[in-house]
Amino acid sequence: MALNINTIPDSIGYYLSGFTDGEGSFNLSFRKRSDYKMPWKISLCFNVSQKDEVILLSFKEYLQCGALRKRNDGVWYYEVNNFADIVENVIPFFNKFGFLSDKKKKDFVKFKQLAKLIYERKHLTKEGIEEILAIRETMNNGGVGKRKYSPYTIMSCFDLKKSSETIRQAP
């Protein structure tokens, strides 16, 4: 269900936005999938983590989407990774309430670019994946040490798939 941004009090919206400015993250993940036409499932995710769940419950209430979970180390995290919820709730919320830090503003602009590329189904082509990877590498300080798959690993799957298809088709 699309968020009615006008129902959120400014004081709450700006508080949650400020909290996100310091503690939140906009991400894009790749998960290897053998049952997909493309070798990767690509997902956008917005998340915030905190030891106290109270503020995170406010995100769930006001954004009207997402899930709240507790990690084994006792830290709570709120995340939204459903594409429709990202487009209809998360992006409009932060479009209205914005950020103060330059870094978070830039990451959010790139997150919106990624959402647009996925909406346009560019993530279903090798060229689109290359464009998505180029944007992702400039987000979240390049994801140093936090990404499971490097751009090289992601792109090499396309070459392997092409090679194996070429071999099978050879007389």
PyRosetta script that sets phi, psi and omega in degrees:
from pyrosetta import init, pose_from_sequence

init()
pose = pose_from_sequence("MALNINTIPDSIGYYLSGFTDGEGSFNLSFRKRSDYKMPWKISLCFNVSQKDEVILLSFKEYLQCGALRKRNDGVWYYEVNNFADIVENVIPFFNKFGFLSDKKKKDFVKFKQLAKLIYERKHLTKEGIEEILAIRETMNNGGVGKRKYSPYTIMSCFDLKKSSETIRQAP")
pose.set_psi(1, 128.9)
pose.set_omega(1, -178.1)
pose.set_phi(2, -68.4)
pose.set_psi(2, 140.1)
pose.set_omega(2, -178.6)
pose.set_phi(3, -72.9)
pose.set_psi(3, 132.3)
pose.set_omega(3, 170.8)
pose.set_phi(4, -90.4)
pose.set_psi(4, 96.2)
pose.set_omega(4, -173.5)
pose.set_phi(5, -60.3)
pose.set_psi(5, -25.8)
pose.set_omega(5, -177.1)
pose.set_phi(6, -73.7)
pose.set_psi(6, -12.1)
pose.set_omega(6, 179.6)
pose.set_phi(7, -86.3)
pose.set_psi(7, -8.0)
pose.set_omega(7, -178.0)
pose.set_phi(8, -90.2)
pose.set_psi(8, 121.3)
pose.set_omega(8, 177.4)
pose.set_phi(9, -60.3)
pose.set_psi(9, 138.8)
pose.set_omega(9, -179.3)
pose.set_phi(10, -53.8)
pose.set_psi(10, -39.9)
pose.set_omega(10, -177.8)
pose.set_phi(11, -61.8)
pose.set_psi(11, -39.3)
pose.set_omega(11, 178.2)
pose.set_phi(12, -71.6)
pose.set_psi(12, -46.8)
pose.set_omega(12, -178.6)
pose.set_phi(13, -58.0)
pose.set_psi(13, -47.8)
pose.set_omega(13, -179.7)
pose.set_phi(14, -70.2)
pose.set_psi(14, -32.1)
pose.set_omega(14, 176.5)
pose.set_phi(15, -63.7)
pose.set_psi(15, -49.8)
pose.set_omega(15, -179.1)
pose.set_phi(16, -64.6)
pose.set_psi(16, -36.6)
pose.set_omega(16, 177.2)
pose.set_phi(17, -65.1)
pose.set_psi(17, -43.8)
pose.set_omega(17, 177.6)
pose.set_phi(18, -63.6)
pose.set_psi(18, -39.5)
pose.set_omega(18, 177.8)
pose.set_phi(19, -62.7)
pose.set_psi(19, -43.3)
pose.set_omega(19, 177.8)
pose.set_phi(20, -63.8)
pose.set_psi(20, -36.4)
pose.set_omega(20, 179.2)
pose.set_phi(21, -55.0)
pose.set_psi(21, -37.3)
pose.set_omega(21, -179.3)
pose.set_phi(22, -94.6)
pose.set_psi(22, -33.8)
pose.set_omega(22, -170.4)
pose.set_phi(23, -119.0)
pose.set_psi(23, -6.5)
pose.set_omega(23, -174.6)
pose.set_phi(24, -96.8)
pose.set_psi(24, 170.2)
pose.set_omega(24, -178.6)
pose.set_phi(25, -150.1)
pose.set_psi(25, 141.1)
pose.set_omega(25, 173.2)
pose.set_phi(26, -111.2)
pose.set_psi(26, 123.2)
pose.set_omega(26, -172.8)
pose.set_phi(27, -133.3)
pose.set_psi(27, 164.2)
pose.set_omega(27, 171.7)
pose.set_phi(28, -134.5)
pose.set_psi(28, 128.5)
pose.set_omega(28, -178.4)
pose.set_phi(29, -120.0)
pose.set_psi(29, 153.7)
pose.set_omega(29, 174.9)
pose.set_phi(30, -115.7)
pose.set_psi(30, 130.1)
pose.set_omega(30, 175.4)
pose.set_phi(31, -124.2)
pose.set_psi(31, 128.5)
pose.set_omega(31, -178.9)
pose.set_phi(32, -67.9)
pose.set_psi(32, 131.9)
pose.set_omega(32, -178.6)
pose.set_phi(33, -137.5)
pose.set_psi(33, 121.9)
pose.set_omega(33, 177.3)
pose.set_phi(34, -86.0)
pose.set_psi(34, -16.1)
pose.set_omega(34, -177.8)
pose.set_phi(35, -94.7)
pose.set_psi(35, 6.7)
pose.set_omega(35, 177.8)
pose.set_phi(36, -103.4)
pose.set_psi(36, 154.9)
pose.set_omega(36, 175.5)
pose.set_phi(37, -61.9)
pose.set_psi(37, -43.1)
pose.set_omega(37, 174.5)
pose.set_phi(38, -88.8)
pose.set_psi(38, 152.5)
pose.set_omega(38, -177.2)
pose.set_phi(39, -73.9)
pose.set_psi(39, -3.7)
pose.set_omega(39, -175.8)
pose.set_phi(40, -132.0)
pose.set_psi(40, 143.0)
pose.set_omega(40, 166.5)
pose.set_phi(41, -98.5)
pose.set_psi(41, 128.2)
pose.set_omega(41, -177.3)
pose.set_phi(42, -111.0)
pose.set_psi(42, 128.1)
pose.set_omega(42, -176.8)
pose.set_phi(43, -132.9)
pose.set_psi(43, 135.5)
pose.set_omega(43, 170.5)
pose.set_phi(44, -87.5)
pose.set_psi(44, 147.6)
pose.set_omega(44, 179.0)
pose.set_phi(45, -147.4)
pose.set_psi(45, 134.5)
pose.set_omega(45, 169.5)
pose.set_phi(46, -110.2)
pose.set_psi(46, 132.2)
pose.set_omega(46, 177.4)
pose.set_phi(47, -147.1)
pose.set_psi(47, 156.3)
pose.set_omega(47, 176.1)
pose.set_phi(48, -140.2)
pose.set_psi(48, 135.5)
pose.set_omega(48, 177.8)
pose.set_phi(49, -125.2)
pose.set_psi(49, 152.6)
pose.set_omega(49, -174.5)
pose.set_phi(50, -166.6)
pose.set_psi(50, 151.5)
pose.set_omega(50, 177.3)
pose.set_phi(51, -72.0)
pose.set_psi(51, -28.9)
pose.set_omega(51, -179.8)
pose.set_phi(52, -101.9)
pose.set_psi(52, 126.1)
pose.set_omega(52, -175.6)
pose.set_phi(53, -78.9)
pose.set_psi(53, -12.5)
pose.set_omega(53, -172.7)
pose.set_phi(54, -57.1)
pose.set_psi(54, -49.7)
pose.set_omega(54, -178.9)
pose.set_phi(55, -65.3)
pose.set_psi(55, -37.6)
pose.set_omega(55, -179.1)
pose.set_phi(56, -66.1)
pose.set_psi(56, -32.5)
pose.set_omega(56, 174.4)
pose.set_phi(57, -63.1)
pose.set_psi(57, -32.8)
pose.set_omega(57, 176.6)
pose.set_phi(58, -65.5)
pose.set_psi(58, -39.1)
pose.set_omega(58, 176.3)
pose.set_phi(59, -59.1)
pose.set_psi(59, -48.0)
pose.set_omega(59, -178.6)
pose.set_phi(60, -61.5)
pose.set_psi(60, -42.1)
pose.set_omega(60, -179.6)
pose.set_phi(61, -65.5)
pose.set_psi(61, -48.1)
pose.set_omega(61, -173.2)
pose.set_phi(62, -83.3)
pose.set_psi(62, -29.5)
pose.set_omega(62, 176.1)
pose.set_phi(63, -85.0)
pose.set_psi(63, -13.9)
pose.set_omega(63, 176.2)
pose.set_phi(64, 56.8)
pose.set_psi(64, 38.3)
pose.set_omega(64, 178.1)
pose.set_phi(65, -167.1)
pose.set_psi(65, 177.1)
pose.set_omega(65, 174.8)
pose.set_phi(66, 89.7)
pose.set_psi(66, 179.6)
pose.set_omega(66, -177.8)
pose.set_phi(67, -135.7)
pose.set_psi(67, 149.4)
pose.set_omega(67, 177.9)
pose.set_phi(68, -114.9)
pose.set_psi(68, 128.5)
pose.set_omega(68, -178.4)
pose.set_phi(69, -136.8)
pose.set_psi(69, 157.9)
pose.set_omega(69, 177.2)
pose.set_phi(70, -113.8)
pose.set_psi(70, 127.0)
pose.set_omega(70, 177.8)
pose.set_phi(71, -79.2)
pose.set_psi(71, 168.0)
pose.set_omega(71, 179.0)
pose.set_phi(72, -62.2)
pose.set_psi(72, -26.3)
pose.set_omega(72, -179.3)
pose.set_phi(73, -85.1)
pose.set_psi(73, 6.0)
pose.set_omega(73, 177.0)
pose.set_phi(74, 90.5)
pose.set_psi(74, -3.8)
pose.set_omega(74, 178.9)
pose.set_phi(75, -84.2)
pose.set_psi(75, 135.4)
pose.set_omega(75, 176.3)
pose.set_phi(76, -91.5)
pose.set_psi(76, 148.3)
pose.set_omega(76, 171.8)
pose.set_phi(77, -140.8)
pose.set_psi(77, 144.8)
pose.set_omega(77, 176.2)
pose.set_phi(78, -110.1)
pose.set_psi(78, 132.5)
pose.set_omega(78, 178.8)
pose.set_phi(79, -143.1)
pose.set_psi(79, 149.1)
pose.set_omega(79, 173.8)
pose.set_phi(80, -125.9)
pose.set_psi(80, 118.7)
pose.set_omega(80, 177.4)
pose.set_phi(81, -130.7)
pose.set_psi(81, 7.4)
pose.set_omega(81, 173.6)
pose.set_phi(82, -80.2)
pose.set_psi(82, 125.8)
pose.set_omega(82, -173.6)
pose.set_phi(83, -59.6)
pose.set_psi(83, -44.1)
pose.set_omega(83, 179.8)
pose.set_phi(84, -61.0)
pose.set_psi(84, -41.4)
pose.set_omega(84, 178.5)
pose.set_phi(85, -65.8)
pose.set_psi(85, -36.4)
pose.set_omega(85, 176.9)
pose.set_phi(86, -61.6)
pose.set_psi(86, -48.8)
pose.set_omega(86, -175.1)
pose.set_phi(87, -72.2)
pose.set_psi(87, -40.0)
pose.set_omega(87, -173.2)
pose.set_phi(88, -92.0)
pose.set_psi(88, -19.6)
pose.set_omega(88, -175.1)
pose.set_phi(89, -122.3)
pose.set_psi(89, -55.6)
pose.set_omega(89, -174.0)
pose.set_phi(90, -66.9)
pose.set_psi(90, -51.8)
pose.set_omega(90, -177.6)
pose.set_phi(91, -62.7)
pose.set_psi(91, -47.3)
pose.set_omega(91, 177.4)
pose.set_phi(92, -60.3)
pose.set_psi(92, -37.8)
pose.set_omega(92, 179.5)
pose.set_phi(93, -59.5)
pose.set_psi(93, -50.9)
pose.set_omega(93, -177.2)
pose.set_phi(94, -77.9)
pose.set_psi(94, -20.8)
pose.set_omega(94, 170.9)
pose.set_phi(95, -62.8)
pose.set_psi(95, -40.8)
pose.set_omega(95, -178.9)
pose.set_phi(96, -76.9)
pose.set_psi(96, -46.7)
pose.set_omega(96, -170.5)
pose.set_phi(97, -94.3)
pose.set_psi(97, -19.7)
pose.set_omega(97, 169.5)
pose.set_phi(98, 56.6)
pose.set_psi(98, -171.8)
pose.set_omega(98, -176.5)
pose.set_phi(99, -134.0)
pose.set_psi(99, 157.1)
pose.set_omega(99, 174.0)
pose.set_phi(100, -92.3)
pose.set_psi(100, -39.6)
pose.set_omega(100, -175.3)
pose.set_phi(101, -74.3)
pose.set_psi(101, 140.3)
pose.set_omega(101, 179.1)
pose.set_phi(102, -63.1)
pose.set_psi(102, -39.3)
pose.set_omega(102, -178.7)
pose.set_phi(103, -61.2)
pose.set_psi(103, -48.0)
pose.set_omega(103, -178.2)
pose.set_phi(104, -68.7)
pose.set_psi(104, -36.9)
pose.set_omega(104, 175.9)
pose.set_phi(105, -58.0)
pose.set_psi(105, -45.6)
pose.set_omega(105, -178.4)
pose.set_phi(106, -66.8)
pose.set_psi(106, -43.1)
pose.set_omega(106, 178.8)
pose.set_phi(107, -62.6)
pose.set_psi(107, -38.1)
pose.set_omega(107, 179.9)
pose.set_phi(108, -67.5)
pose.set_psi(108, -40.0)
pose.set_omega(108, 177.0)
pose.set_phi(109, -60.2)
pose.set_psi(109, -42.8)
pose.set_omega(109, 179.7)
pose.set_phi(110, -68.3)
pose.set_psi(110, -37.2)
pose.set_omega(110, 176.3)
pose.set_phi(111, -59.8)
pose.set_psi(111, -43.1)
pose.set_omega(111, 178.1)
pose.set_phi(112, -65.9)
pose.set_psi(112, -36.8)
pose.set_omega(112, 176.6)
pose.set_phi(113, -62.7)
pose.set_psi(113, -42.4)
pose.set_omega(113, 178.7)
pose.set_phi(114, -63.4)
pose.set_psi(114, -42.0)
pose.set_omega(114, 178.0)
pose.set_phi(115, -60.4)
pose.set_psi(115, -40.8)
pose.set_omega(115, 179.4)
pose.set_phi(116, -64.6)
pose.set_psi(116, -43.7)
pose.set_omega(116, 178.8)
pose.set_phi(117, -62.3)
pose.set_psi(117, -40.9)
pose.set_omega(117, 178.6)
pose.set_phi(118, -68.1)
pose.set_psi(118, -42.6)
pose.set_omega(118, 177.4)
pose.set_phi(119, -57.6)
pose.set_psi(119, -39.1)
pose.set_omega(119, 179.6)
pose.set_phi(120, -80.3)
pose.set_psi(120, 3.1)
pose.set_omega(120, 177.6)
pose.set_phi(121, 65.7)
pose.set_psi(121, 23.4)
pose.set_omega(121, 178.5)
pose.set_phi(122, -70.1)
pose.set_psi(122, -20.3)
pose.set_omega(122, 179.3)
pose.set_phi(123, -70.5)
pose.set_psi(123, -3.9)
pose.set_omega(123, -179.7)
pose.set_phi(124, -96.8)
pose.set_psi(124, 6.5)
pose.set_omega(124, 177.8)
pose.set_phi(125, -125.0)
pose.set_psi(125, 154.0)
pose.set_omega(125, 177.8)
pose.set_phi(126, -60.1)
pose.set_psi(126, -42.2)
pose.set_omega(126, -179.4)
pose.set_phi(127, -64.7)
pose.set_psi(127, -39.4)
pose.set_omega(127, 177.9)
pose.set_phi(128, -65.2)
pose.set_psi(128, -39.8)
pose.set_omega(128, 177.6)
pose.set_phi(129, -61.8)
pose.set_psi(129, -41.7)
pose.set_omega(129, 178.7)
pose.set_phi(130, -60.6)
pose.set_psi(130, -43.2)
pose.set_omega(130, 178.6)
pose.set_phi(131, -64.4)
pose.set_psi(131, -43.2)
pose.set_omega(131, 178.7)
pose.set_phi(132, -62.4)
pose.set_psi(132, -44.3)
pose.set_omega(132, 178.8)
pose.set_phi(133, -62.6)
pose.set_psi(133, -39.6)
pose.set_omega(133, 179.8)
pose.set_phi(134, -61.9)
pose.set_psi(134, -40.4)
pose.set_omega(134, 178.2)
pose.set_phi(135, -69.6)
pose.set_psi(135, -46.3)
pose.set_omega(135, -178.1)
pose.set_phi(136, -57.9)
pose.set_psi(136, -37.9)
pose.set_omega(136, -177.4)
pose.set_phi(137, -66.2)
pose.set_psi(137, -17.1)
pose.set_omega(137, 179.0)
pose.set_phi(138, -96.6)
pose.set_psi(138, 0.4)
pose.set_omega(138, -179.0)
pose.set_phi(139, -98.8)
pose.set_psi(139, 155.3)
pose.set_omega(139, 172.3)
pose.set_phi(140, 49.2)
pose.set_psi(140, 47.7)
pose.set_omega(140, 180.0)
pose.set_phi(141, 55.6)
pose.set_psi(141, 33.5)
pose.set_omega(141, 178.9)
pose.set_phi(142, 76.9)
pose.set_psi(142, 2.5)
pose.set_omega(142, 178.9)
pose.set_phi(143, 64.8)
pose.set_psi(143, 26.8)
pose.set_omega(143, -175.4)
pose.set_phi(144, -51.9)
pose.set_psi(144, 121.1)
pose.set_omega(144, 176.2)
pose.set_phi(145, 74.9)
pose.set_psi(145, 1.8)
pose.set_omega(145, -175.8)
pose.set_phi(146, -113.5)
pose.set_psi(146, -10.6)
pose.set_omega(146, -175.8)
pose.set_phi(147, -95.0)
pose.set_psi(147, 133.6)
pose.set_omega(147, -178.0)
pose.set_phi(148, -72.5)
pose.set_psi(148, -38.5)
pose.set_omega(148, -176.8)
pose.set_phi(149, -119.8)
pose.set_psi(149, 130.7)
pose.set_omega(149, 177.4)
pose.set_phi(150, -78.3)
pose.set_psi(150, 160.4)
pose.set_omega(150, 175.3)
pose.set_phi(151, -56.2)
pose.set_psi(151, -38.0)
pose.set_omega(151, 179.3)
pose.set_phi(152, -61.1)
pose.set_psi(152, -46.4)
pose.set_omega(152, 179.5)
pose.set_phi(153, -61.5)
pose.set_psi(153, -43.0)
pose.set_omega(153, -179.3)
pose.set_phi(154, -62.6)
pose.set_psi(154, -48.5)
pose.set_omega(154, -177.0)
pose.set_phi(155, -72.5)
pose.set_psi(155, -29.0)
pose.set_omega(155, -178.6)
pose.set_phi(156, -65.5)
pose.set_psi(156, -25.9)
pose.set_omega(156, 177.3)
pose.set_phi(157, -62.6)
pose.set_psi(157, -32.6)
pose.set_omega(157, 179.0)
pose.set_phi(158, -69.2)
pose.set_psi(158, -40.6)
pose.set_omega(158, 179.4)
pose.set_phi(159, -67.1)
pose.set_psi(159, -40.0)
pose.set_omega(159, 178.6)
pose.set_phi(160, -64.6)
pose.set_psi(160, -42.4)
pose.set_omega(160, -179.5)
pose.set_phi(161, -63.2)
pose.set_psi(161, -43.9)
pose.set_omega(161, 179.7)
pose.set_phi(162, -63.5)
pose.set_psi(162, -44.1)
pose.set_omega(162, -179.2)
pose.set_phi(163, -61.5)
pose.set_psi(163, -44.8)
pose.set_omega(163, -178.7)
pose.set_phi(164, -67.4)
pose.set_psi(164, -35.3)
pose.set_omega(164, 177.0)
pose.set_phi(165, -67.5)
pose.set_psi(165, -40.4)
pose.set_omega(165, 179.0)
pose.set_phi(166, -62.8)
pose.set_psi(166, -42.7)
pose.set_omega(166, 179.6)
pose.set_phi(167, -63.4)
pose.set_psi(167, -43.4)
pose.set_omega(167, -179.5)
pose.set_phi(168, -64.9)
pose.set_psi(168, -31.9)
pose.set_omega(168, -177.4)
pose.set_phi(169, -84.2)
pose.set_psi(169, -12.1)
pose.set_omega(169, -178.9)
pose.set_phi(170, -68.2)
pose.set_psi(170, 142.3)
pose.set_omega(170, -178.9)
pose.set_phi(171, -70.8)
pose.dump_pdb("model.pdb")
